[in-house]
Amino acid sequence: MPTTRQYDLILVGGGIMSATFAVLLRQANPDLKMIVLERLDNVSMESSNAWNNAGTGHAALCELNYMPDDPSGNLPSAEKAISINQQFQESREFWSSLVKDGVLGEPETFIHSVPHMTFVQGAKDVSYLERRFKALKDQPLFAGIEFSKDFEQIAKWAPIMIEGRPSSEIAATRIEQGTDVDYGALTEQLFAWLKTKDVEVLTSHEVRALYRNNGLWQVAGKNTDSKFEFSSPRVFVGAGGWALKLLQKAKIKEINGYGTFPVSGHFFKTENPELVARHQAKVYSQAAVGAPPMSVPHLDTRVIDGKTSLLFGPFAGLNLKFLKNGSWLDLPASIRFGNIVSYLSVALKNFPLVIYLVKEIFKSSKQKLESLREFVPNAKTEDWQLYEAGQRAQVIKPVNGLGVLQFGTEVISSADGSIAGLLGASPGASVATRVMLDVATRMFPESQNAWMKGIANSVPSYGLKLNDDPSKARESLSATAKTLKLKA
Ligand SMILES: Cc1cc2nc3c(=O)[nH]c(=O)nc-3n(C[C@H](O)[C@H](O)[C@H](O)COP(=O)(O)OP(=O)(O)OC[C@H]3O[C@@H](n4cnc5c(N)ncnc54)[C@H](O)[C@@H]3O)c2cc1C
């Protein structure tokens, strides 16, 4: 018989979301009895691992998908971009407080200043980027953003993108406050601290069953050589791509109608010191027609384990796994009577996405190199190696009886707040602080007043509209830049 130990909270999954949630809770309540269950033999091995994601501190400084033109060609308000920026700023504030408290190590072990740029070609996109720049340049959270259509200026910002490029209409924006984040290192450091604070972190423990018994959740599964079963009044499902499957097992009605759509990703990588030294930016561009926002091409400086490299991608692929270390049965096994209409309607309504994916899957190495040369005209095959990043599980949300592809992170919780989980990807890890604070308010509503004091110290912008208060926005940007050793 497996042992049954009782906890105040069981967290399933050893990624950045569980780590962030557990740290927030441990700081708020040193007595909360928590356990983390991770199926792999270490934490941070799936999407949160540095090599499995692109490490962008998503703050809408360069990603066009947070502010696209509307169907009639008019730029919408900057509201969504400002909201994403504020959420990342809350993460910067939280990480700053953790550095000061000694929970996290030196900032350069997980975050670096890397300017964020957007680069576009052709009259339509140049006009769009100029309008976007004008809409953002006076927003306090976007202070310092620059725009240029000049070859020479853009060559100063990103020389390898201009060398060998025939004369054409181009434009770029650039902002110094952009970041590259090693979410893997961050996650590992958070778990290392949690272990010193009496949080049990059990690896090689795969959760296979979740059910209610006498008002408690029973969480059962298998480790390498035996079975386990734990109980708790509350469960957080931070299982990444497998959250859908576990929430379905828990049989909460709030998951009915939801599905997830897996998209794998490959990147080109180079460690050629000459190239690495000559490109210091994360440069995002316009997505291909039909491409999901997370497939926007970008050329990035990455700093992982103290070593700098460049990556370009992603190249999307279709496989049926919801996790990189998942199963080919993930997608078929997730189909239920309650969500089959969602899956079918998404497939029918998103035909351009289907076409895009088919094109991506059949892209030859030569075509992939051509895509890279749109960014780096003189790219040489021998410098760039293709590698497989993490698996994204895009949310399919039921809306009016049909499915809608949702681009973002979706919190699903039972009506009584006893169980909550996360579906979806981008902006993902960047906004882990906001997402987990929202989950905390759903799962521990009675504790909010007591906790708000601590949260106000570590995430002072939470609940405020930073961008509406220029002096507060400046103060938050420069204080976090100072602690995290970033450019303001
Ligand atoms: C290609 C790619 C690029 C990305 N780029 C960015 C980016 O630039 N910026 C950004 O902010 N975000 C990015 N993201 C998104 C970001 O990586 C994720 O949002 C974030 O890492 C999710 O964290 P998580 O803790 O929810 O999931 P994960 O890190 O996937 O962790 C889930 C954990 O749960 C475990 N698990 C699953 N099922 C079970 C079970 N039954 N029992 C026990 N354990 C289980 C898994 O093994 C895994 O360790 C990217 C993602 C991908 C795939």
The ligand as an ORCA input file, in Angstrom:
! r2SCAN-3c Opt
* xyz 0 1
  C       9.823     26.970    -27.908
  C       9.360     27.801    -26.746
  C       9.773     29.117    -26.630
  C       9.330     29.903    -25.554
  N       9.817     31.157    -25.419
  C       9.482     31.902    -24.345
  C      10.078     33.169    -24.151
  O      10.908     33.610    -24.944
  N       9.696     33.884    -23.057
  C       8.775     33.404    -22.156
  O       8.468     34.103    -21.200
  N       8.194     32.200    -22.319
  C       8.537     31.431    -23.381
  N       7.992     30.190    -23.547
  C       6.950     29.749    -22.604
  C       7.533     29.279    -21.277
  O       8.650     28.449    -21.497
  C       6.455     28.537    -20.495
  O       5.304     29.353    -20.396
  C       6.880     28.182    -19.081
  O       8.159     27.593    -19.052
  C       5.842     27.221    -18.507
  O       6.246     26.846    -17.217
  P       5.484     25.686    -16.479
  O       6.056     25.592    -15.122
  O       4.008     25.906    -16.584
  O       5.732     24.367    -17.362
  P       7.024     23.460    -17.568
  O       8.289     24.185    -17.443
  O       6.779     22.694    -18.825
  O       6.955     22.481    -16.327
  C       5.942     21.514    -16.187
  C       6.538     20.368    -15.397
  O       5.503     19.463    -15.029
  C       6.019     18.152    -15.106
  N       4.886     17.227    -15.199
  C       3.999     17.136    -16.205
  N       3.092     16.173    -15.930
  C       3.417     15.665    -14.722
  C       2.851     14.632    -13.930
  N       1.784     13.937    -14.329
  N       3.430     14.344    -12.736
  C       4.536     15.047    -12.309
  N       5.109     16.026    -13.054
  C       4.546     16.332    -14.237
  C       6.891     18.212    -16.356
  O       7.824     17.157    -16.405
  C       7.548     19.575    -16.218
  O       8.752     19.523    -15.502
  C       8.421     29.369    -24.586
  C       8.023     28.036    -24.690
  C       8.499     27.246    -25.745
  C       8.098     25.806    -25.803
*
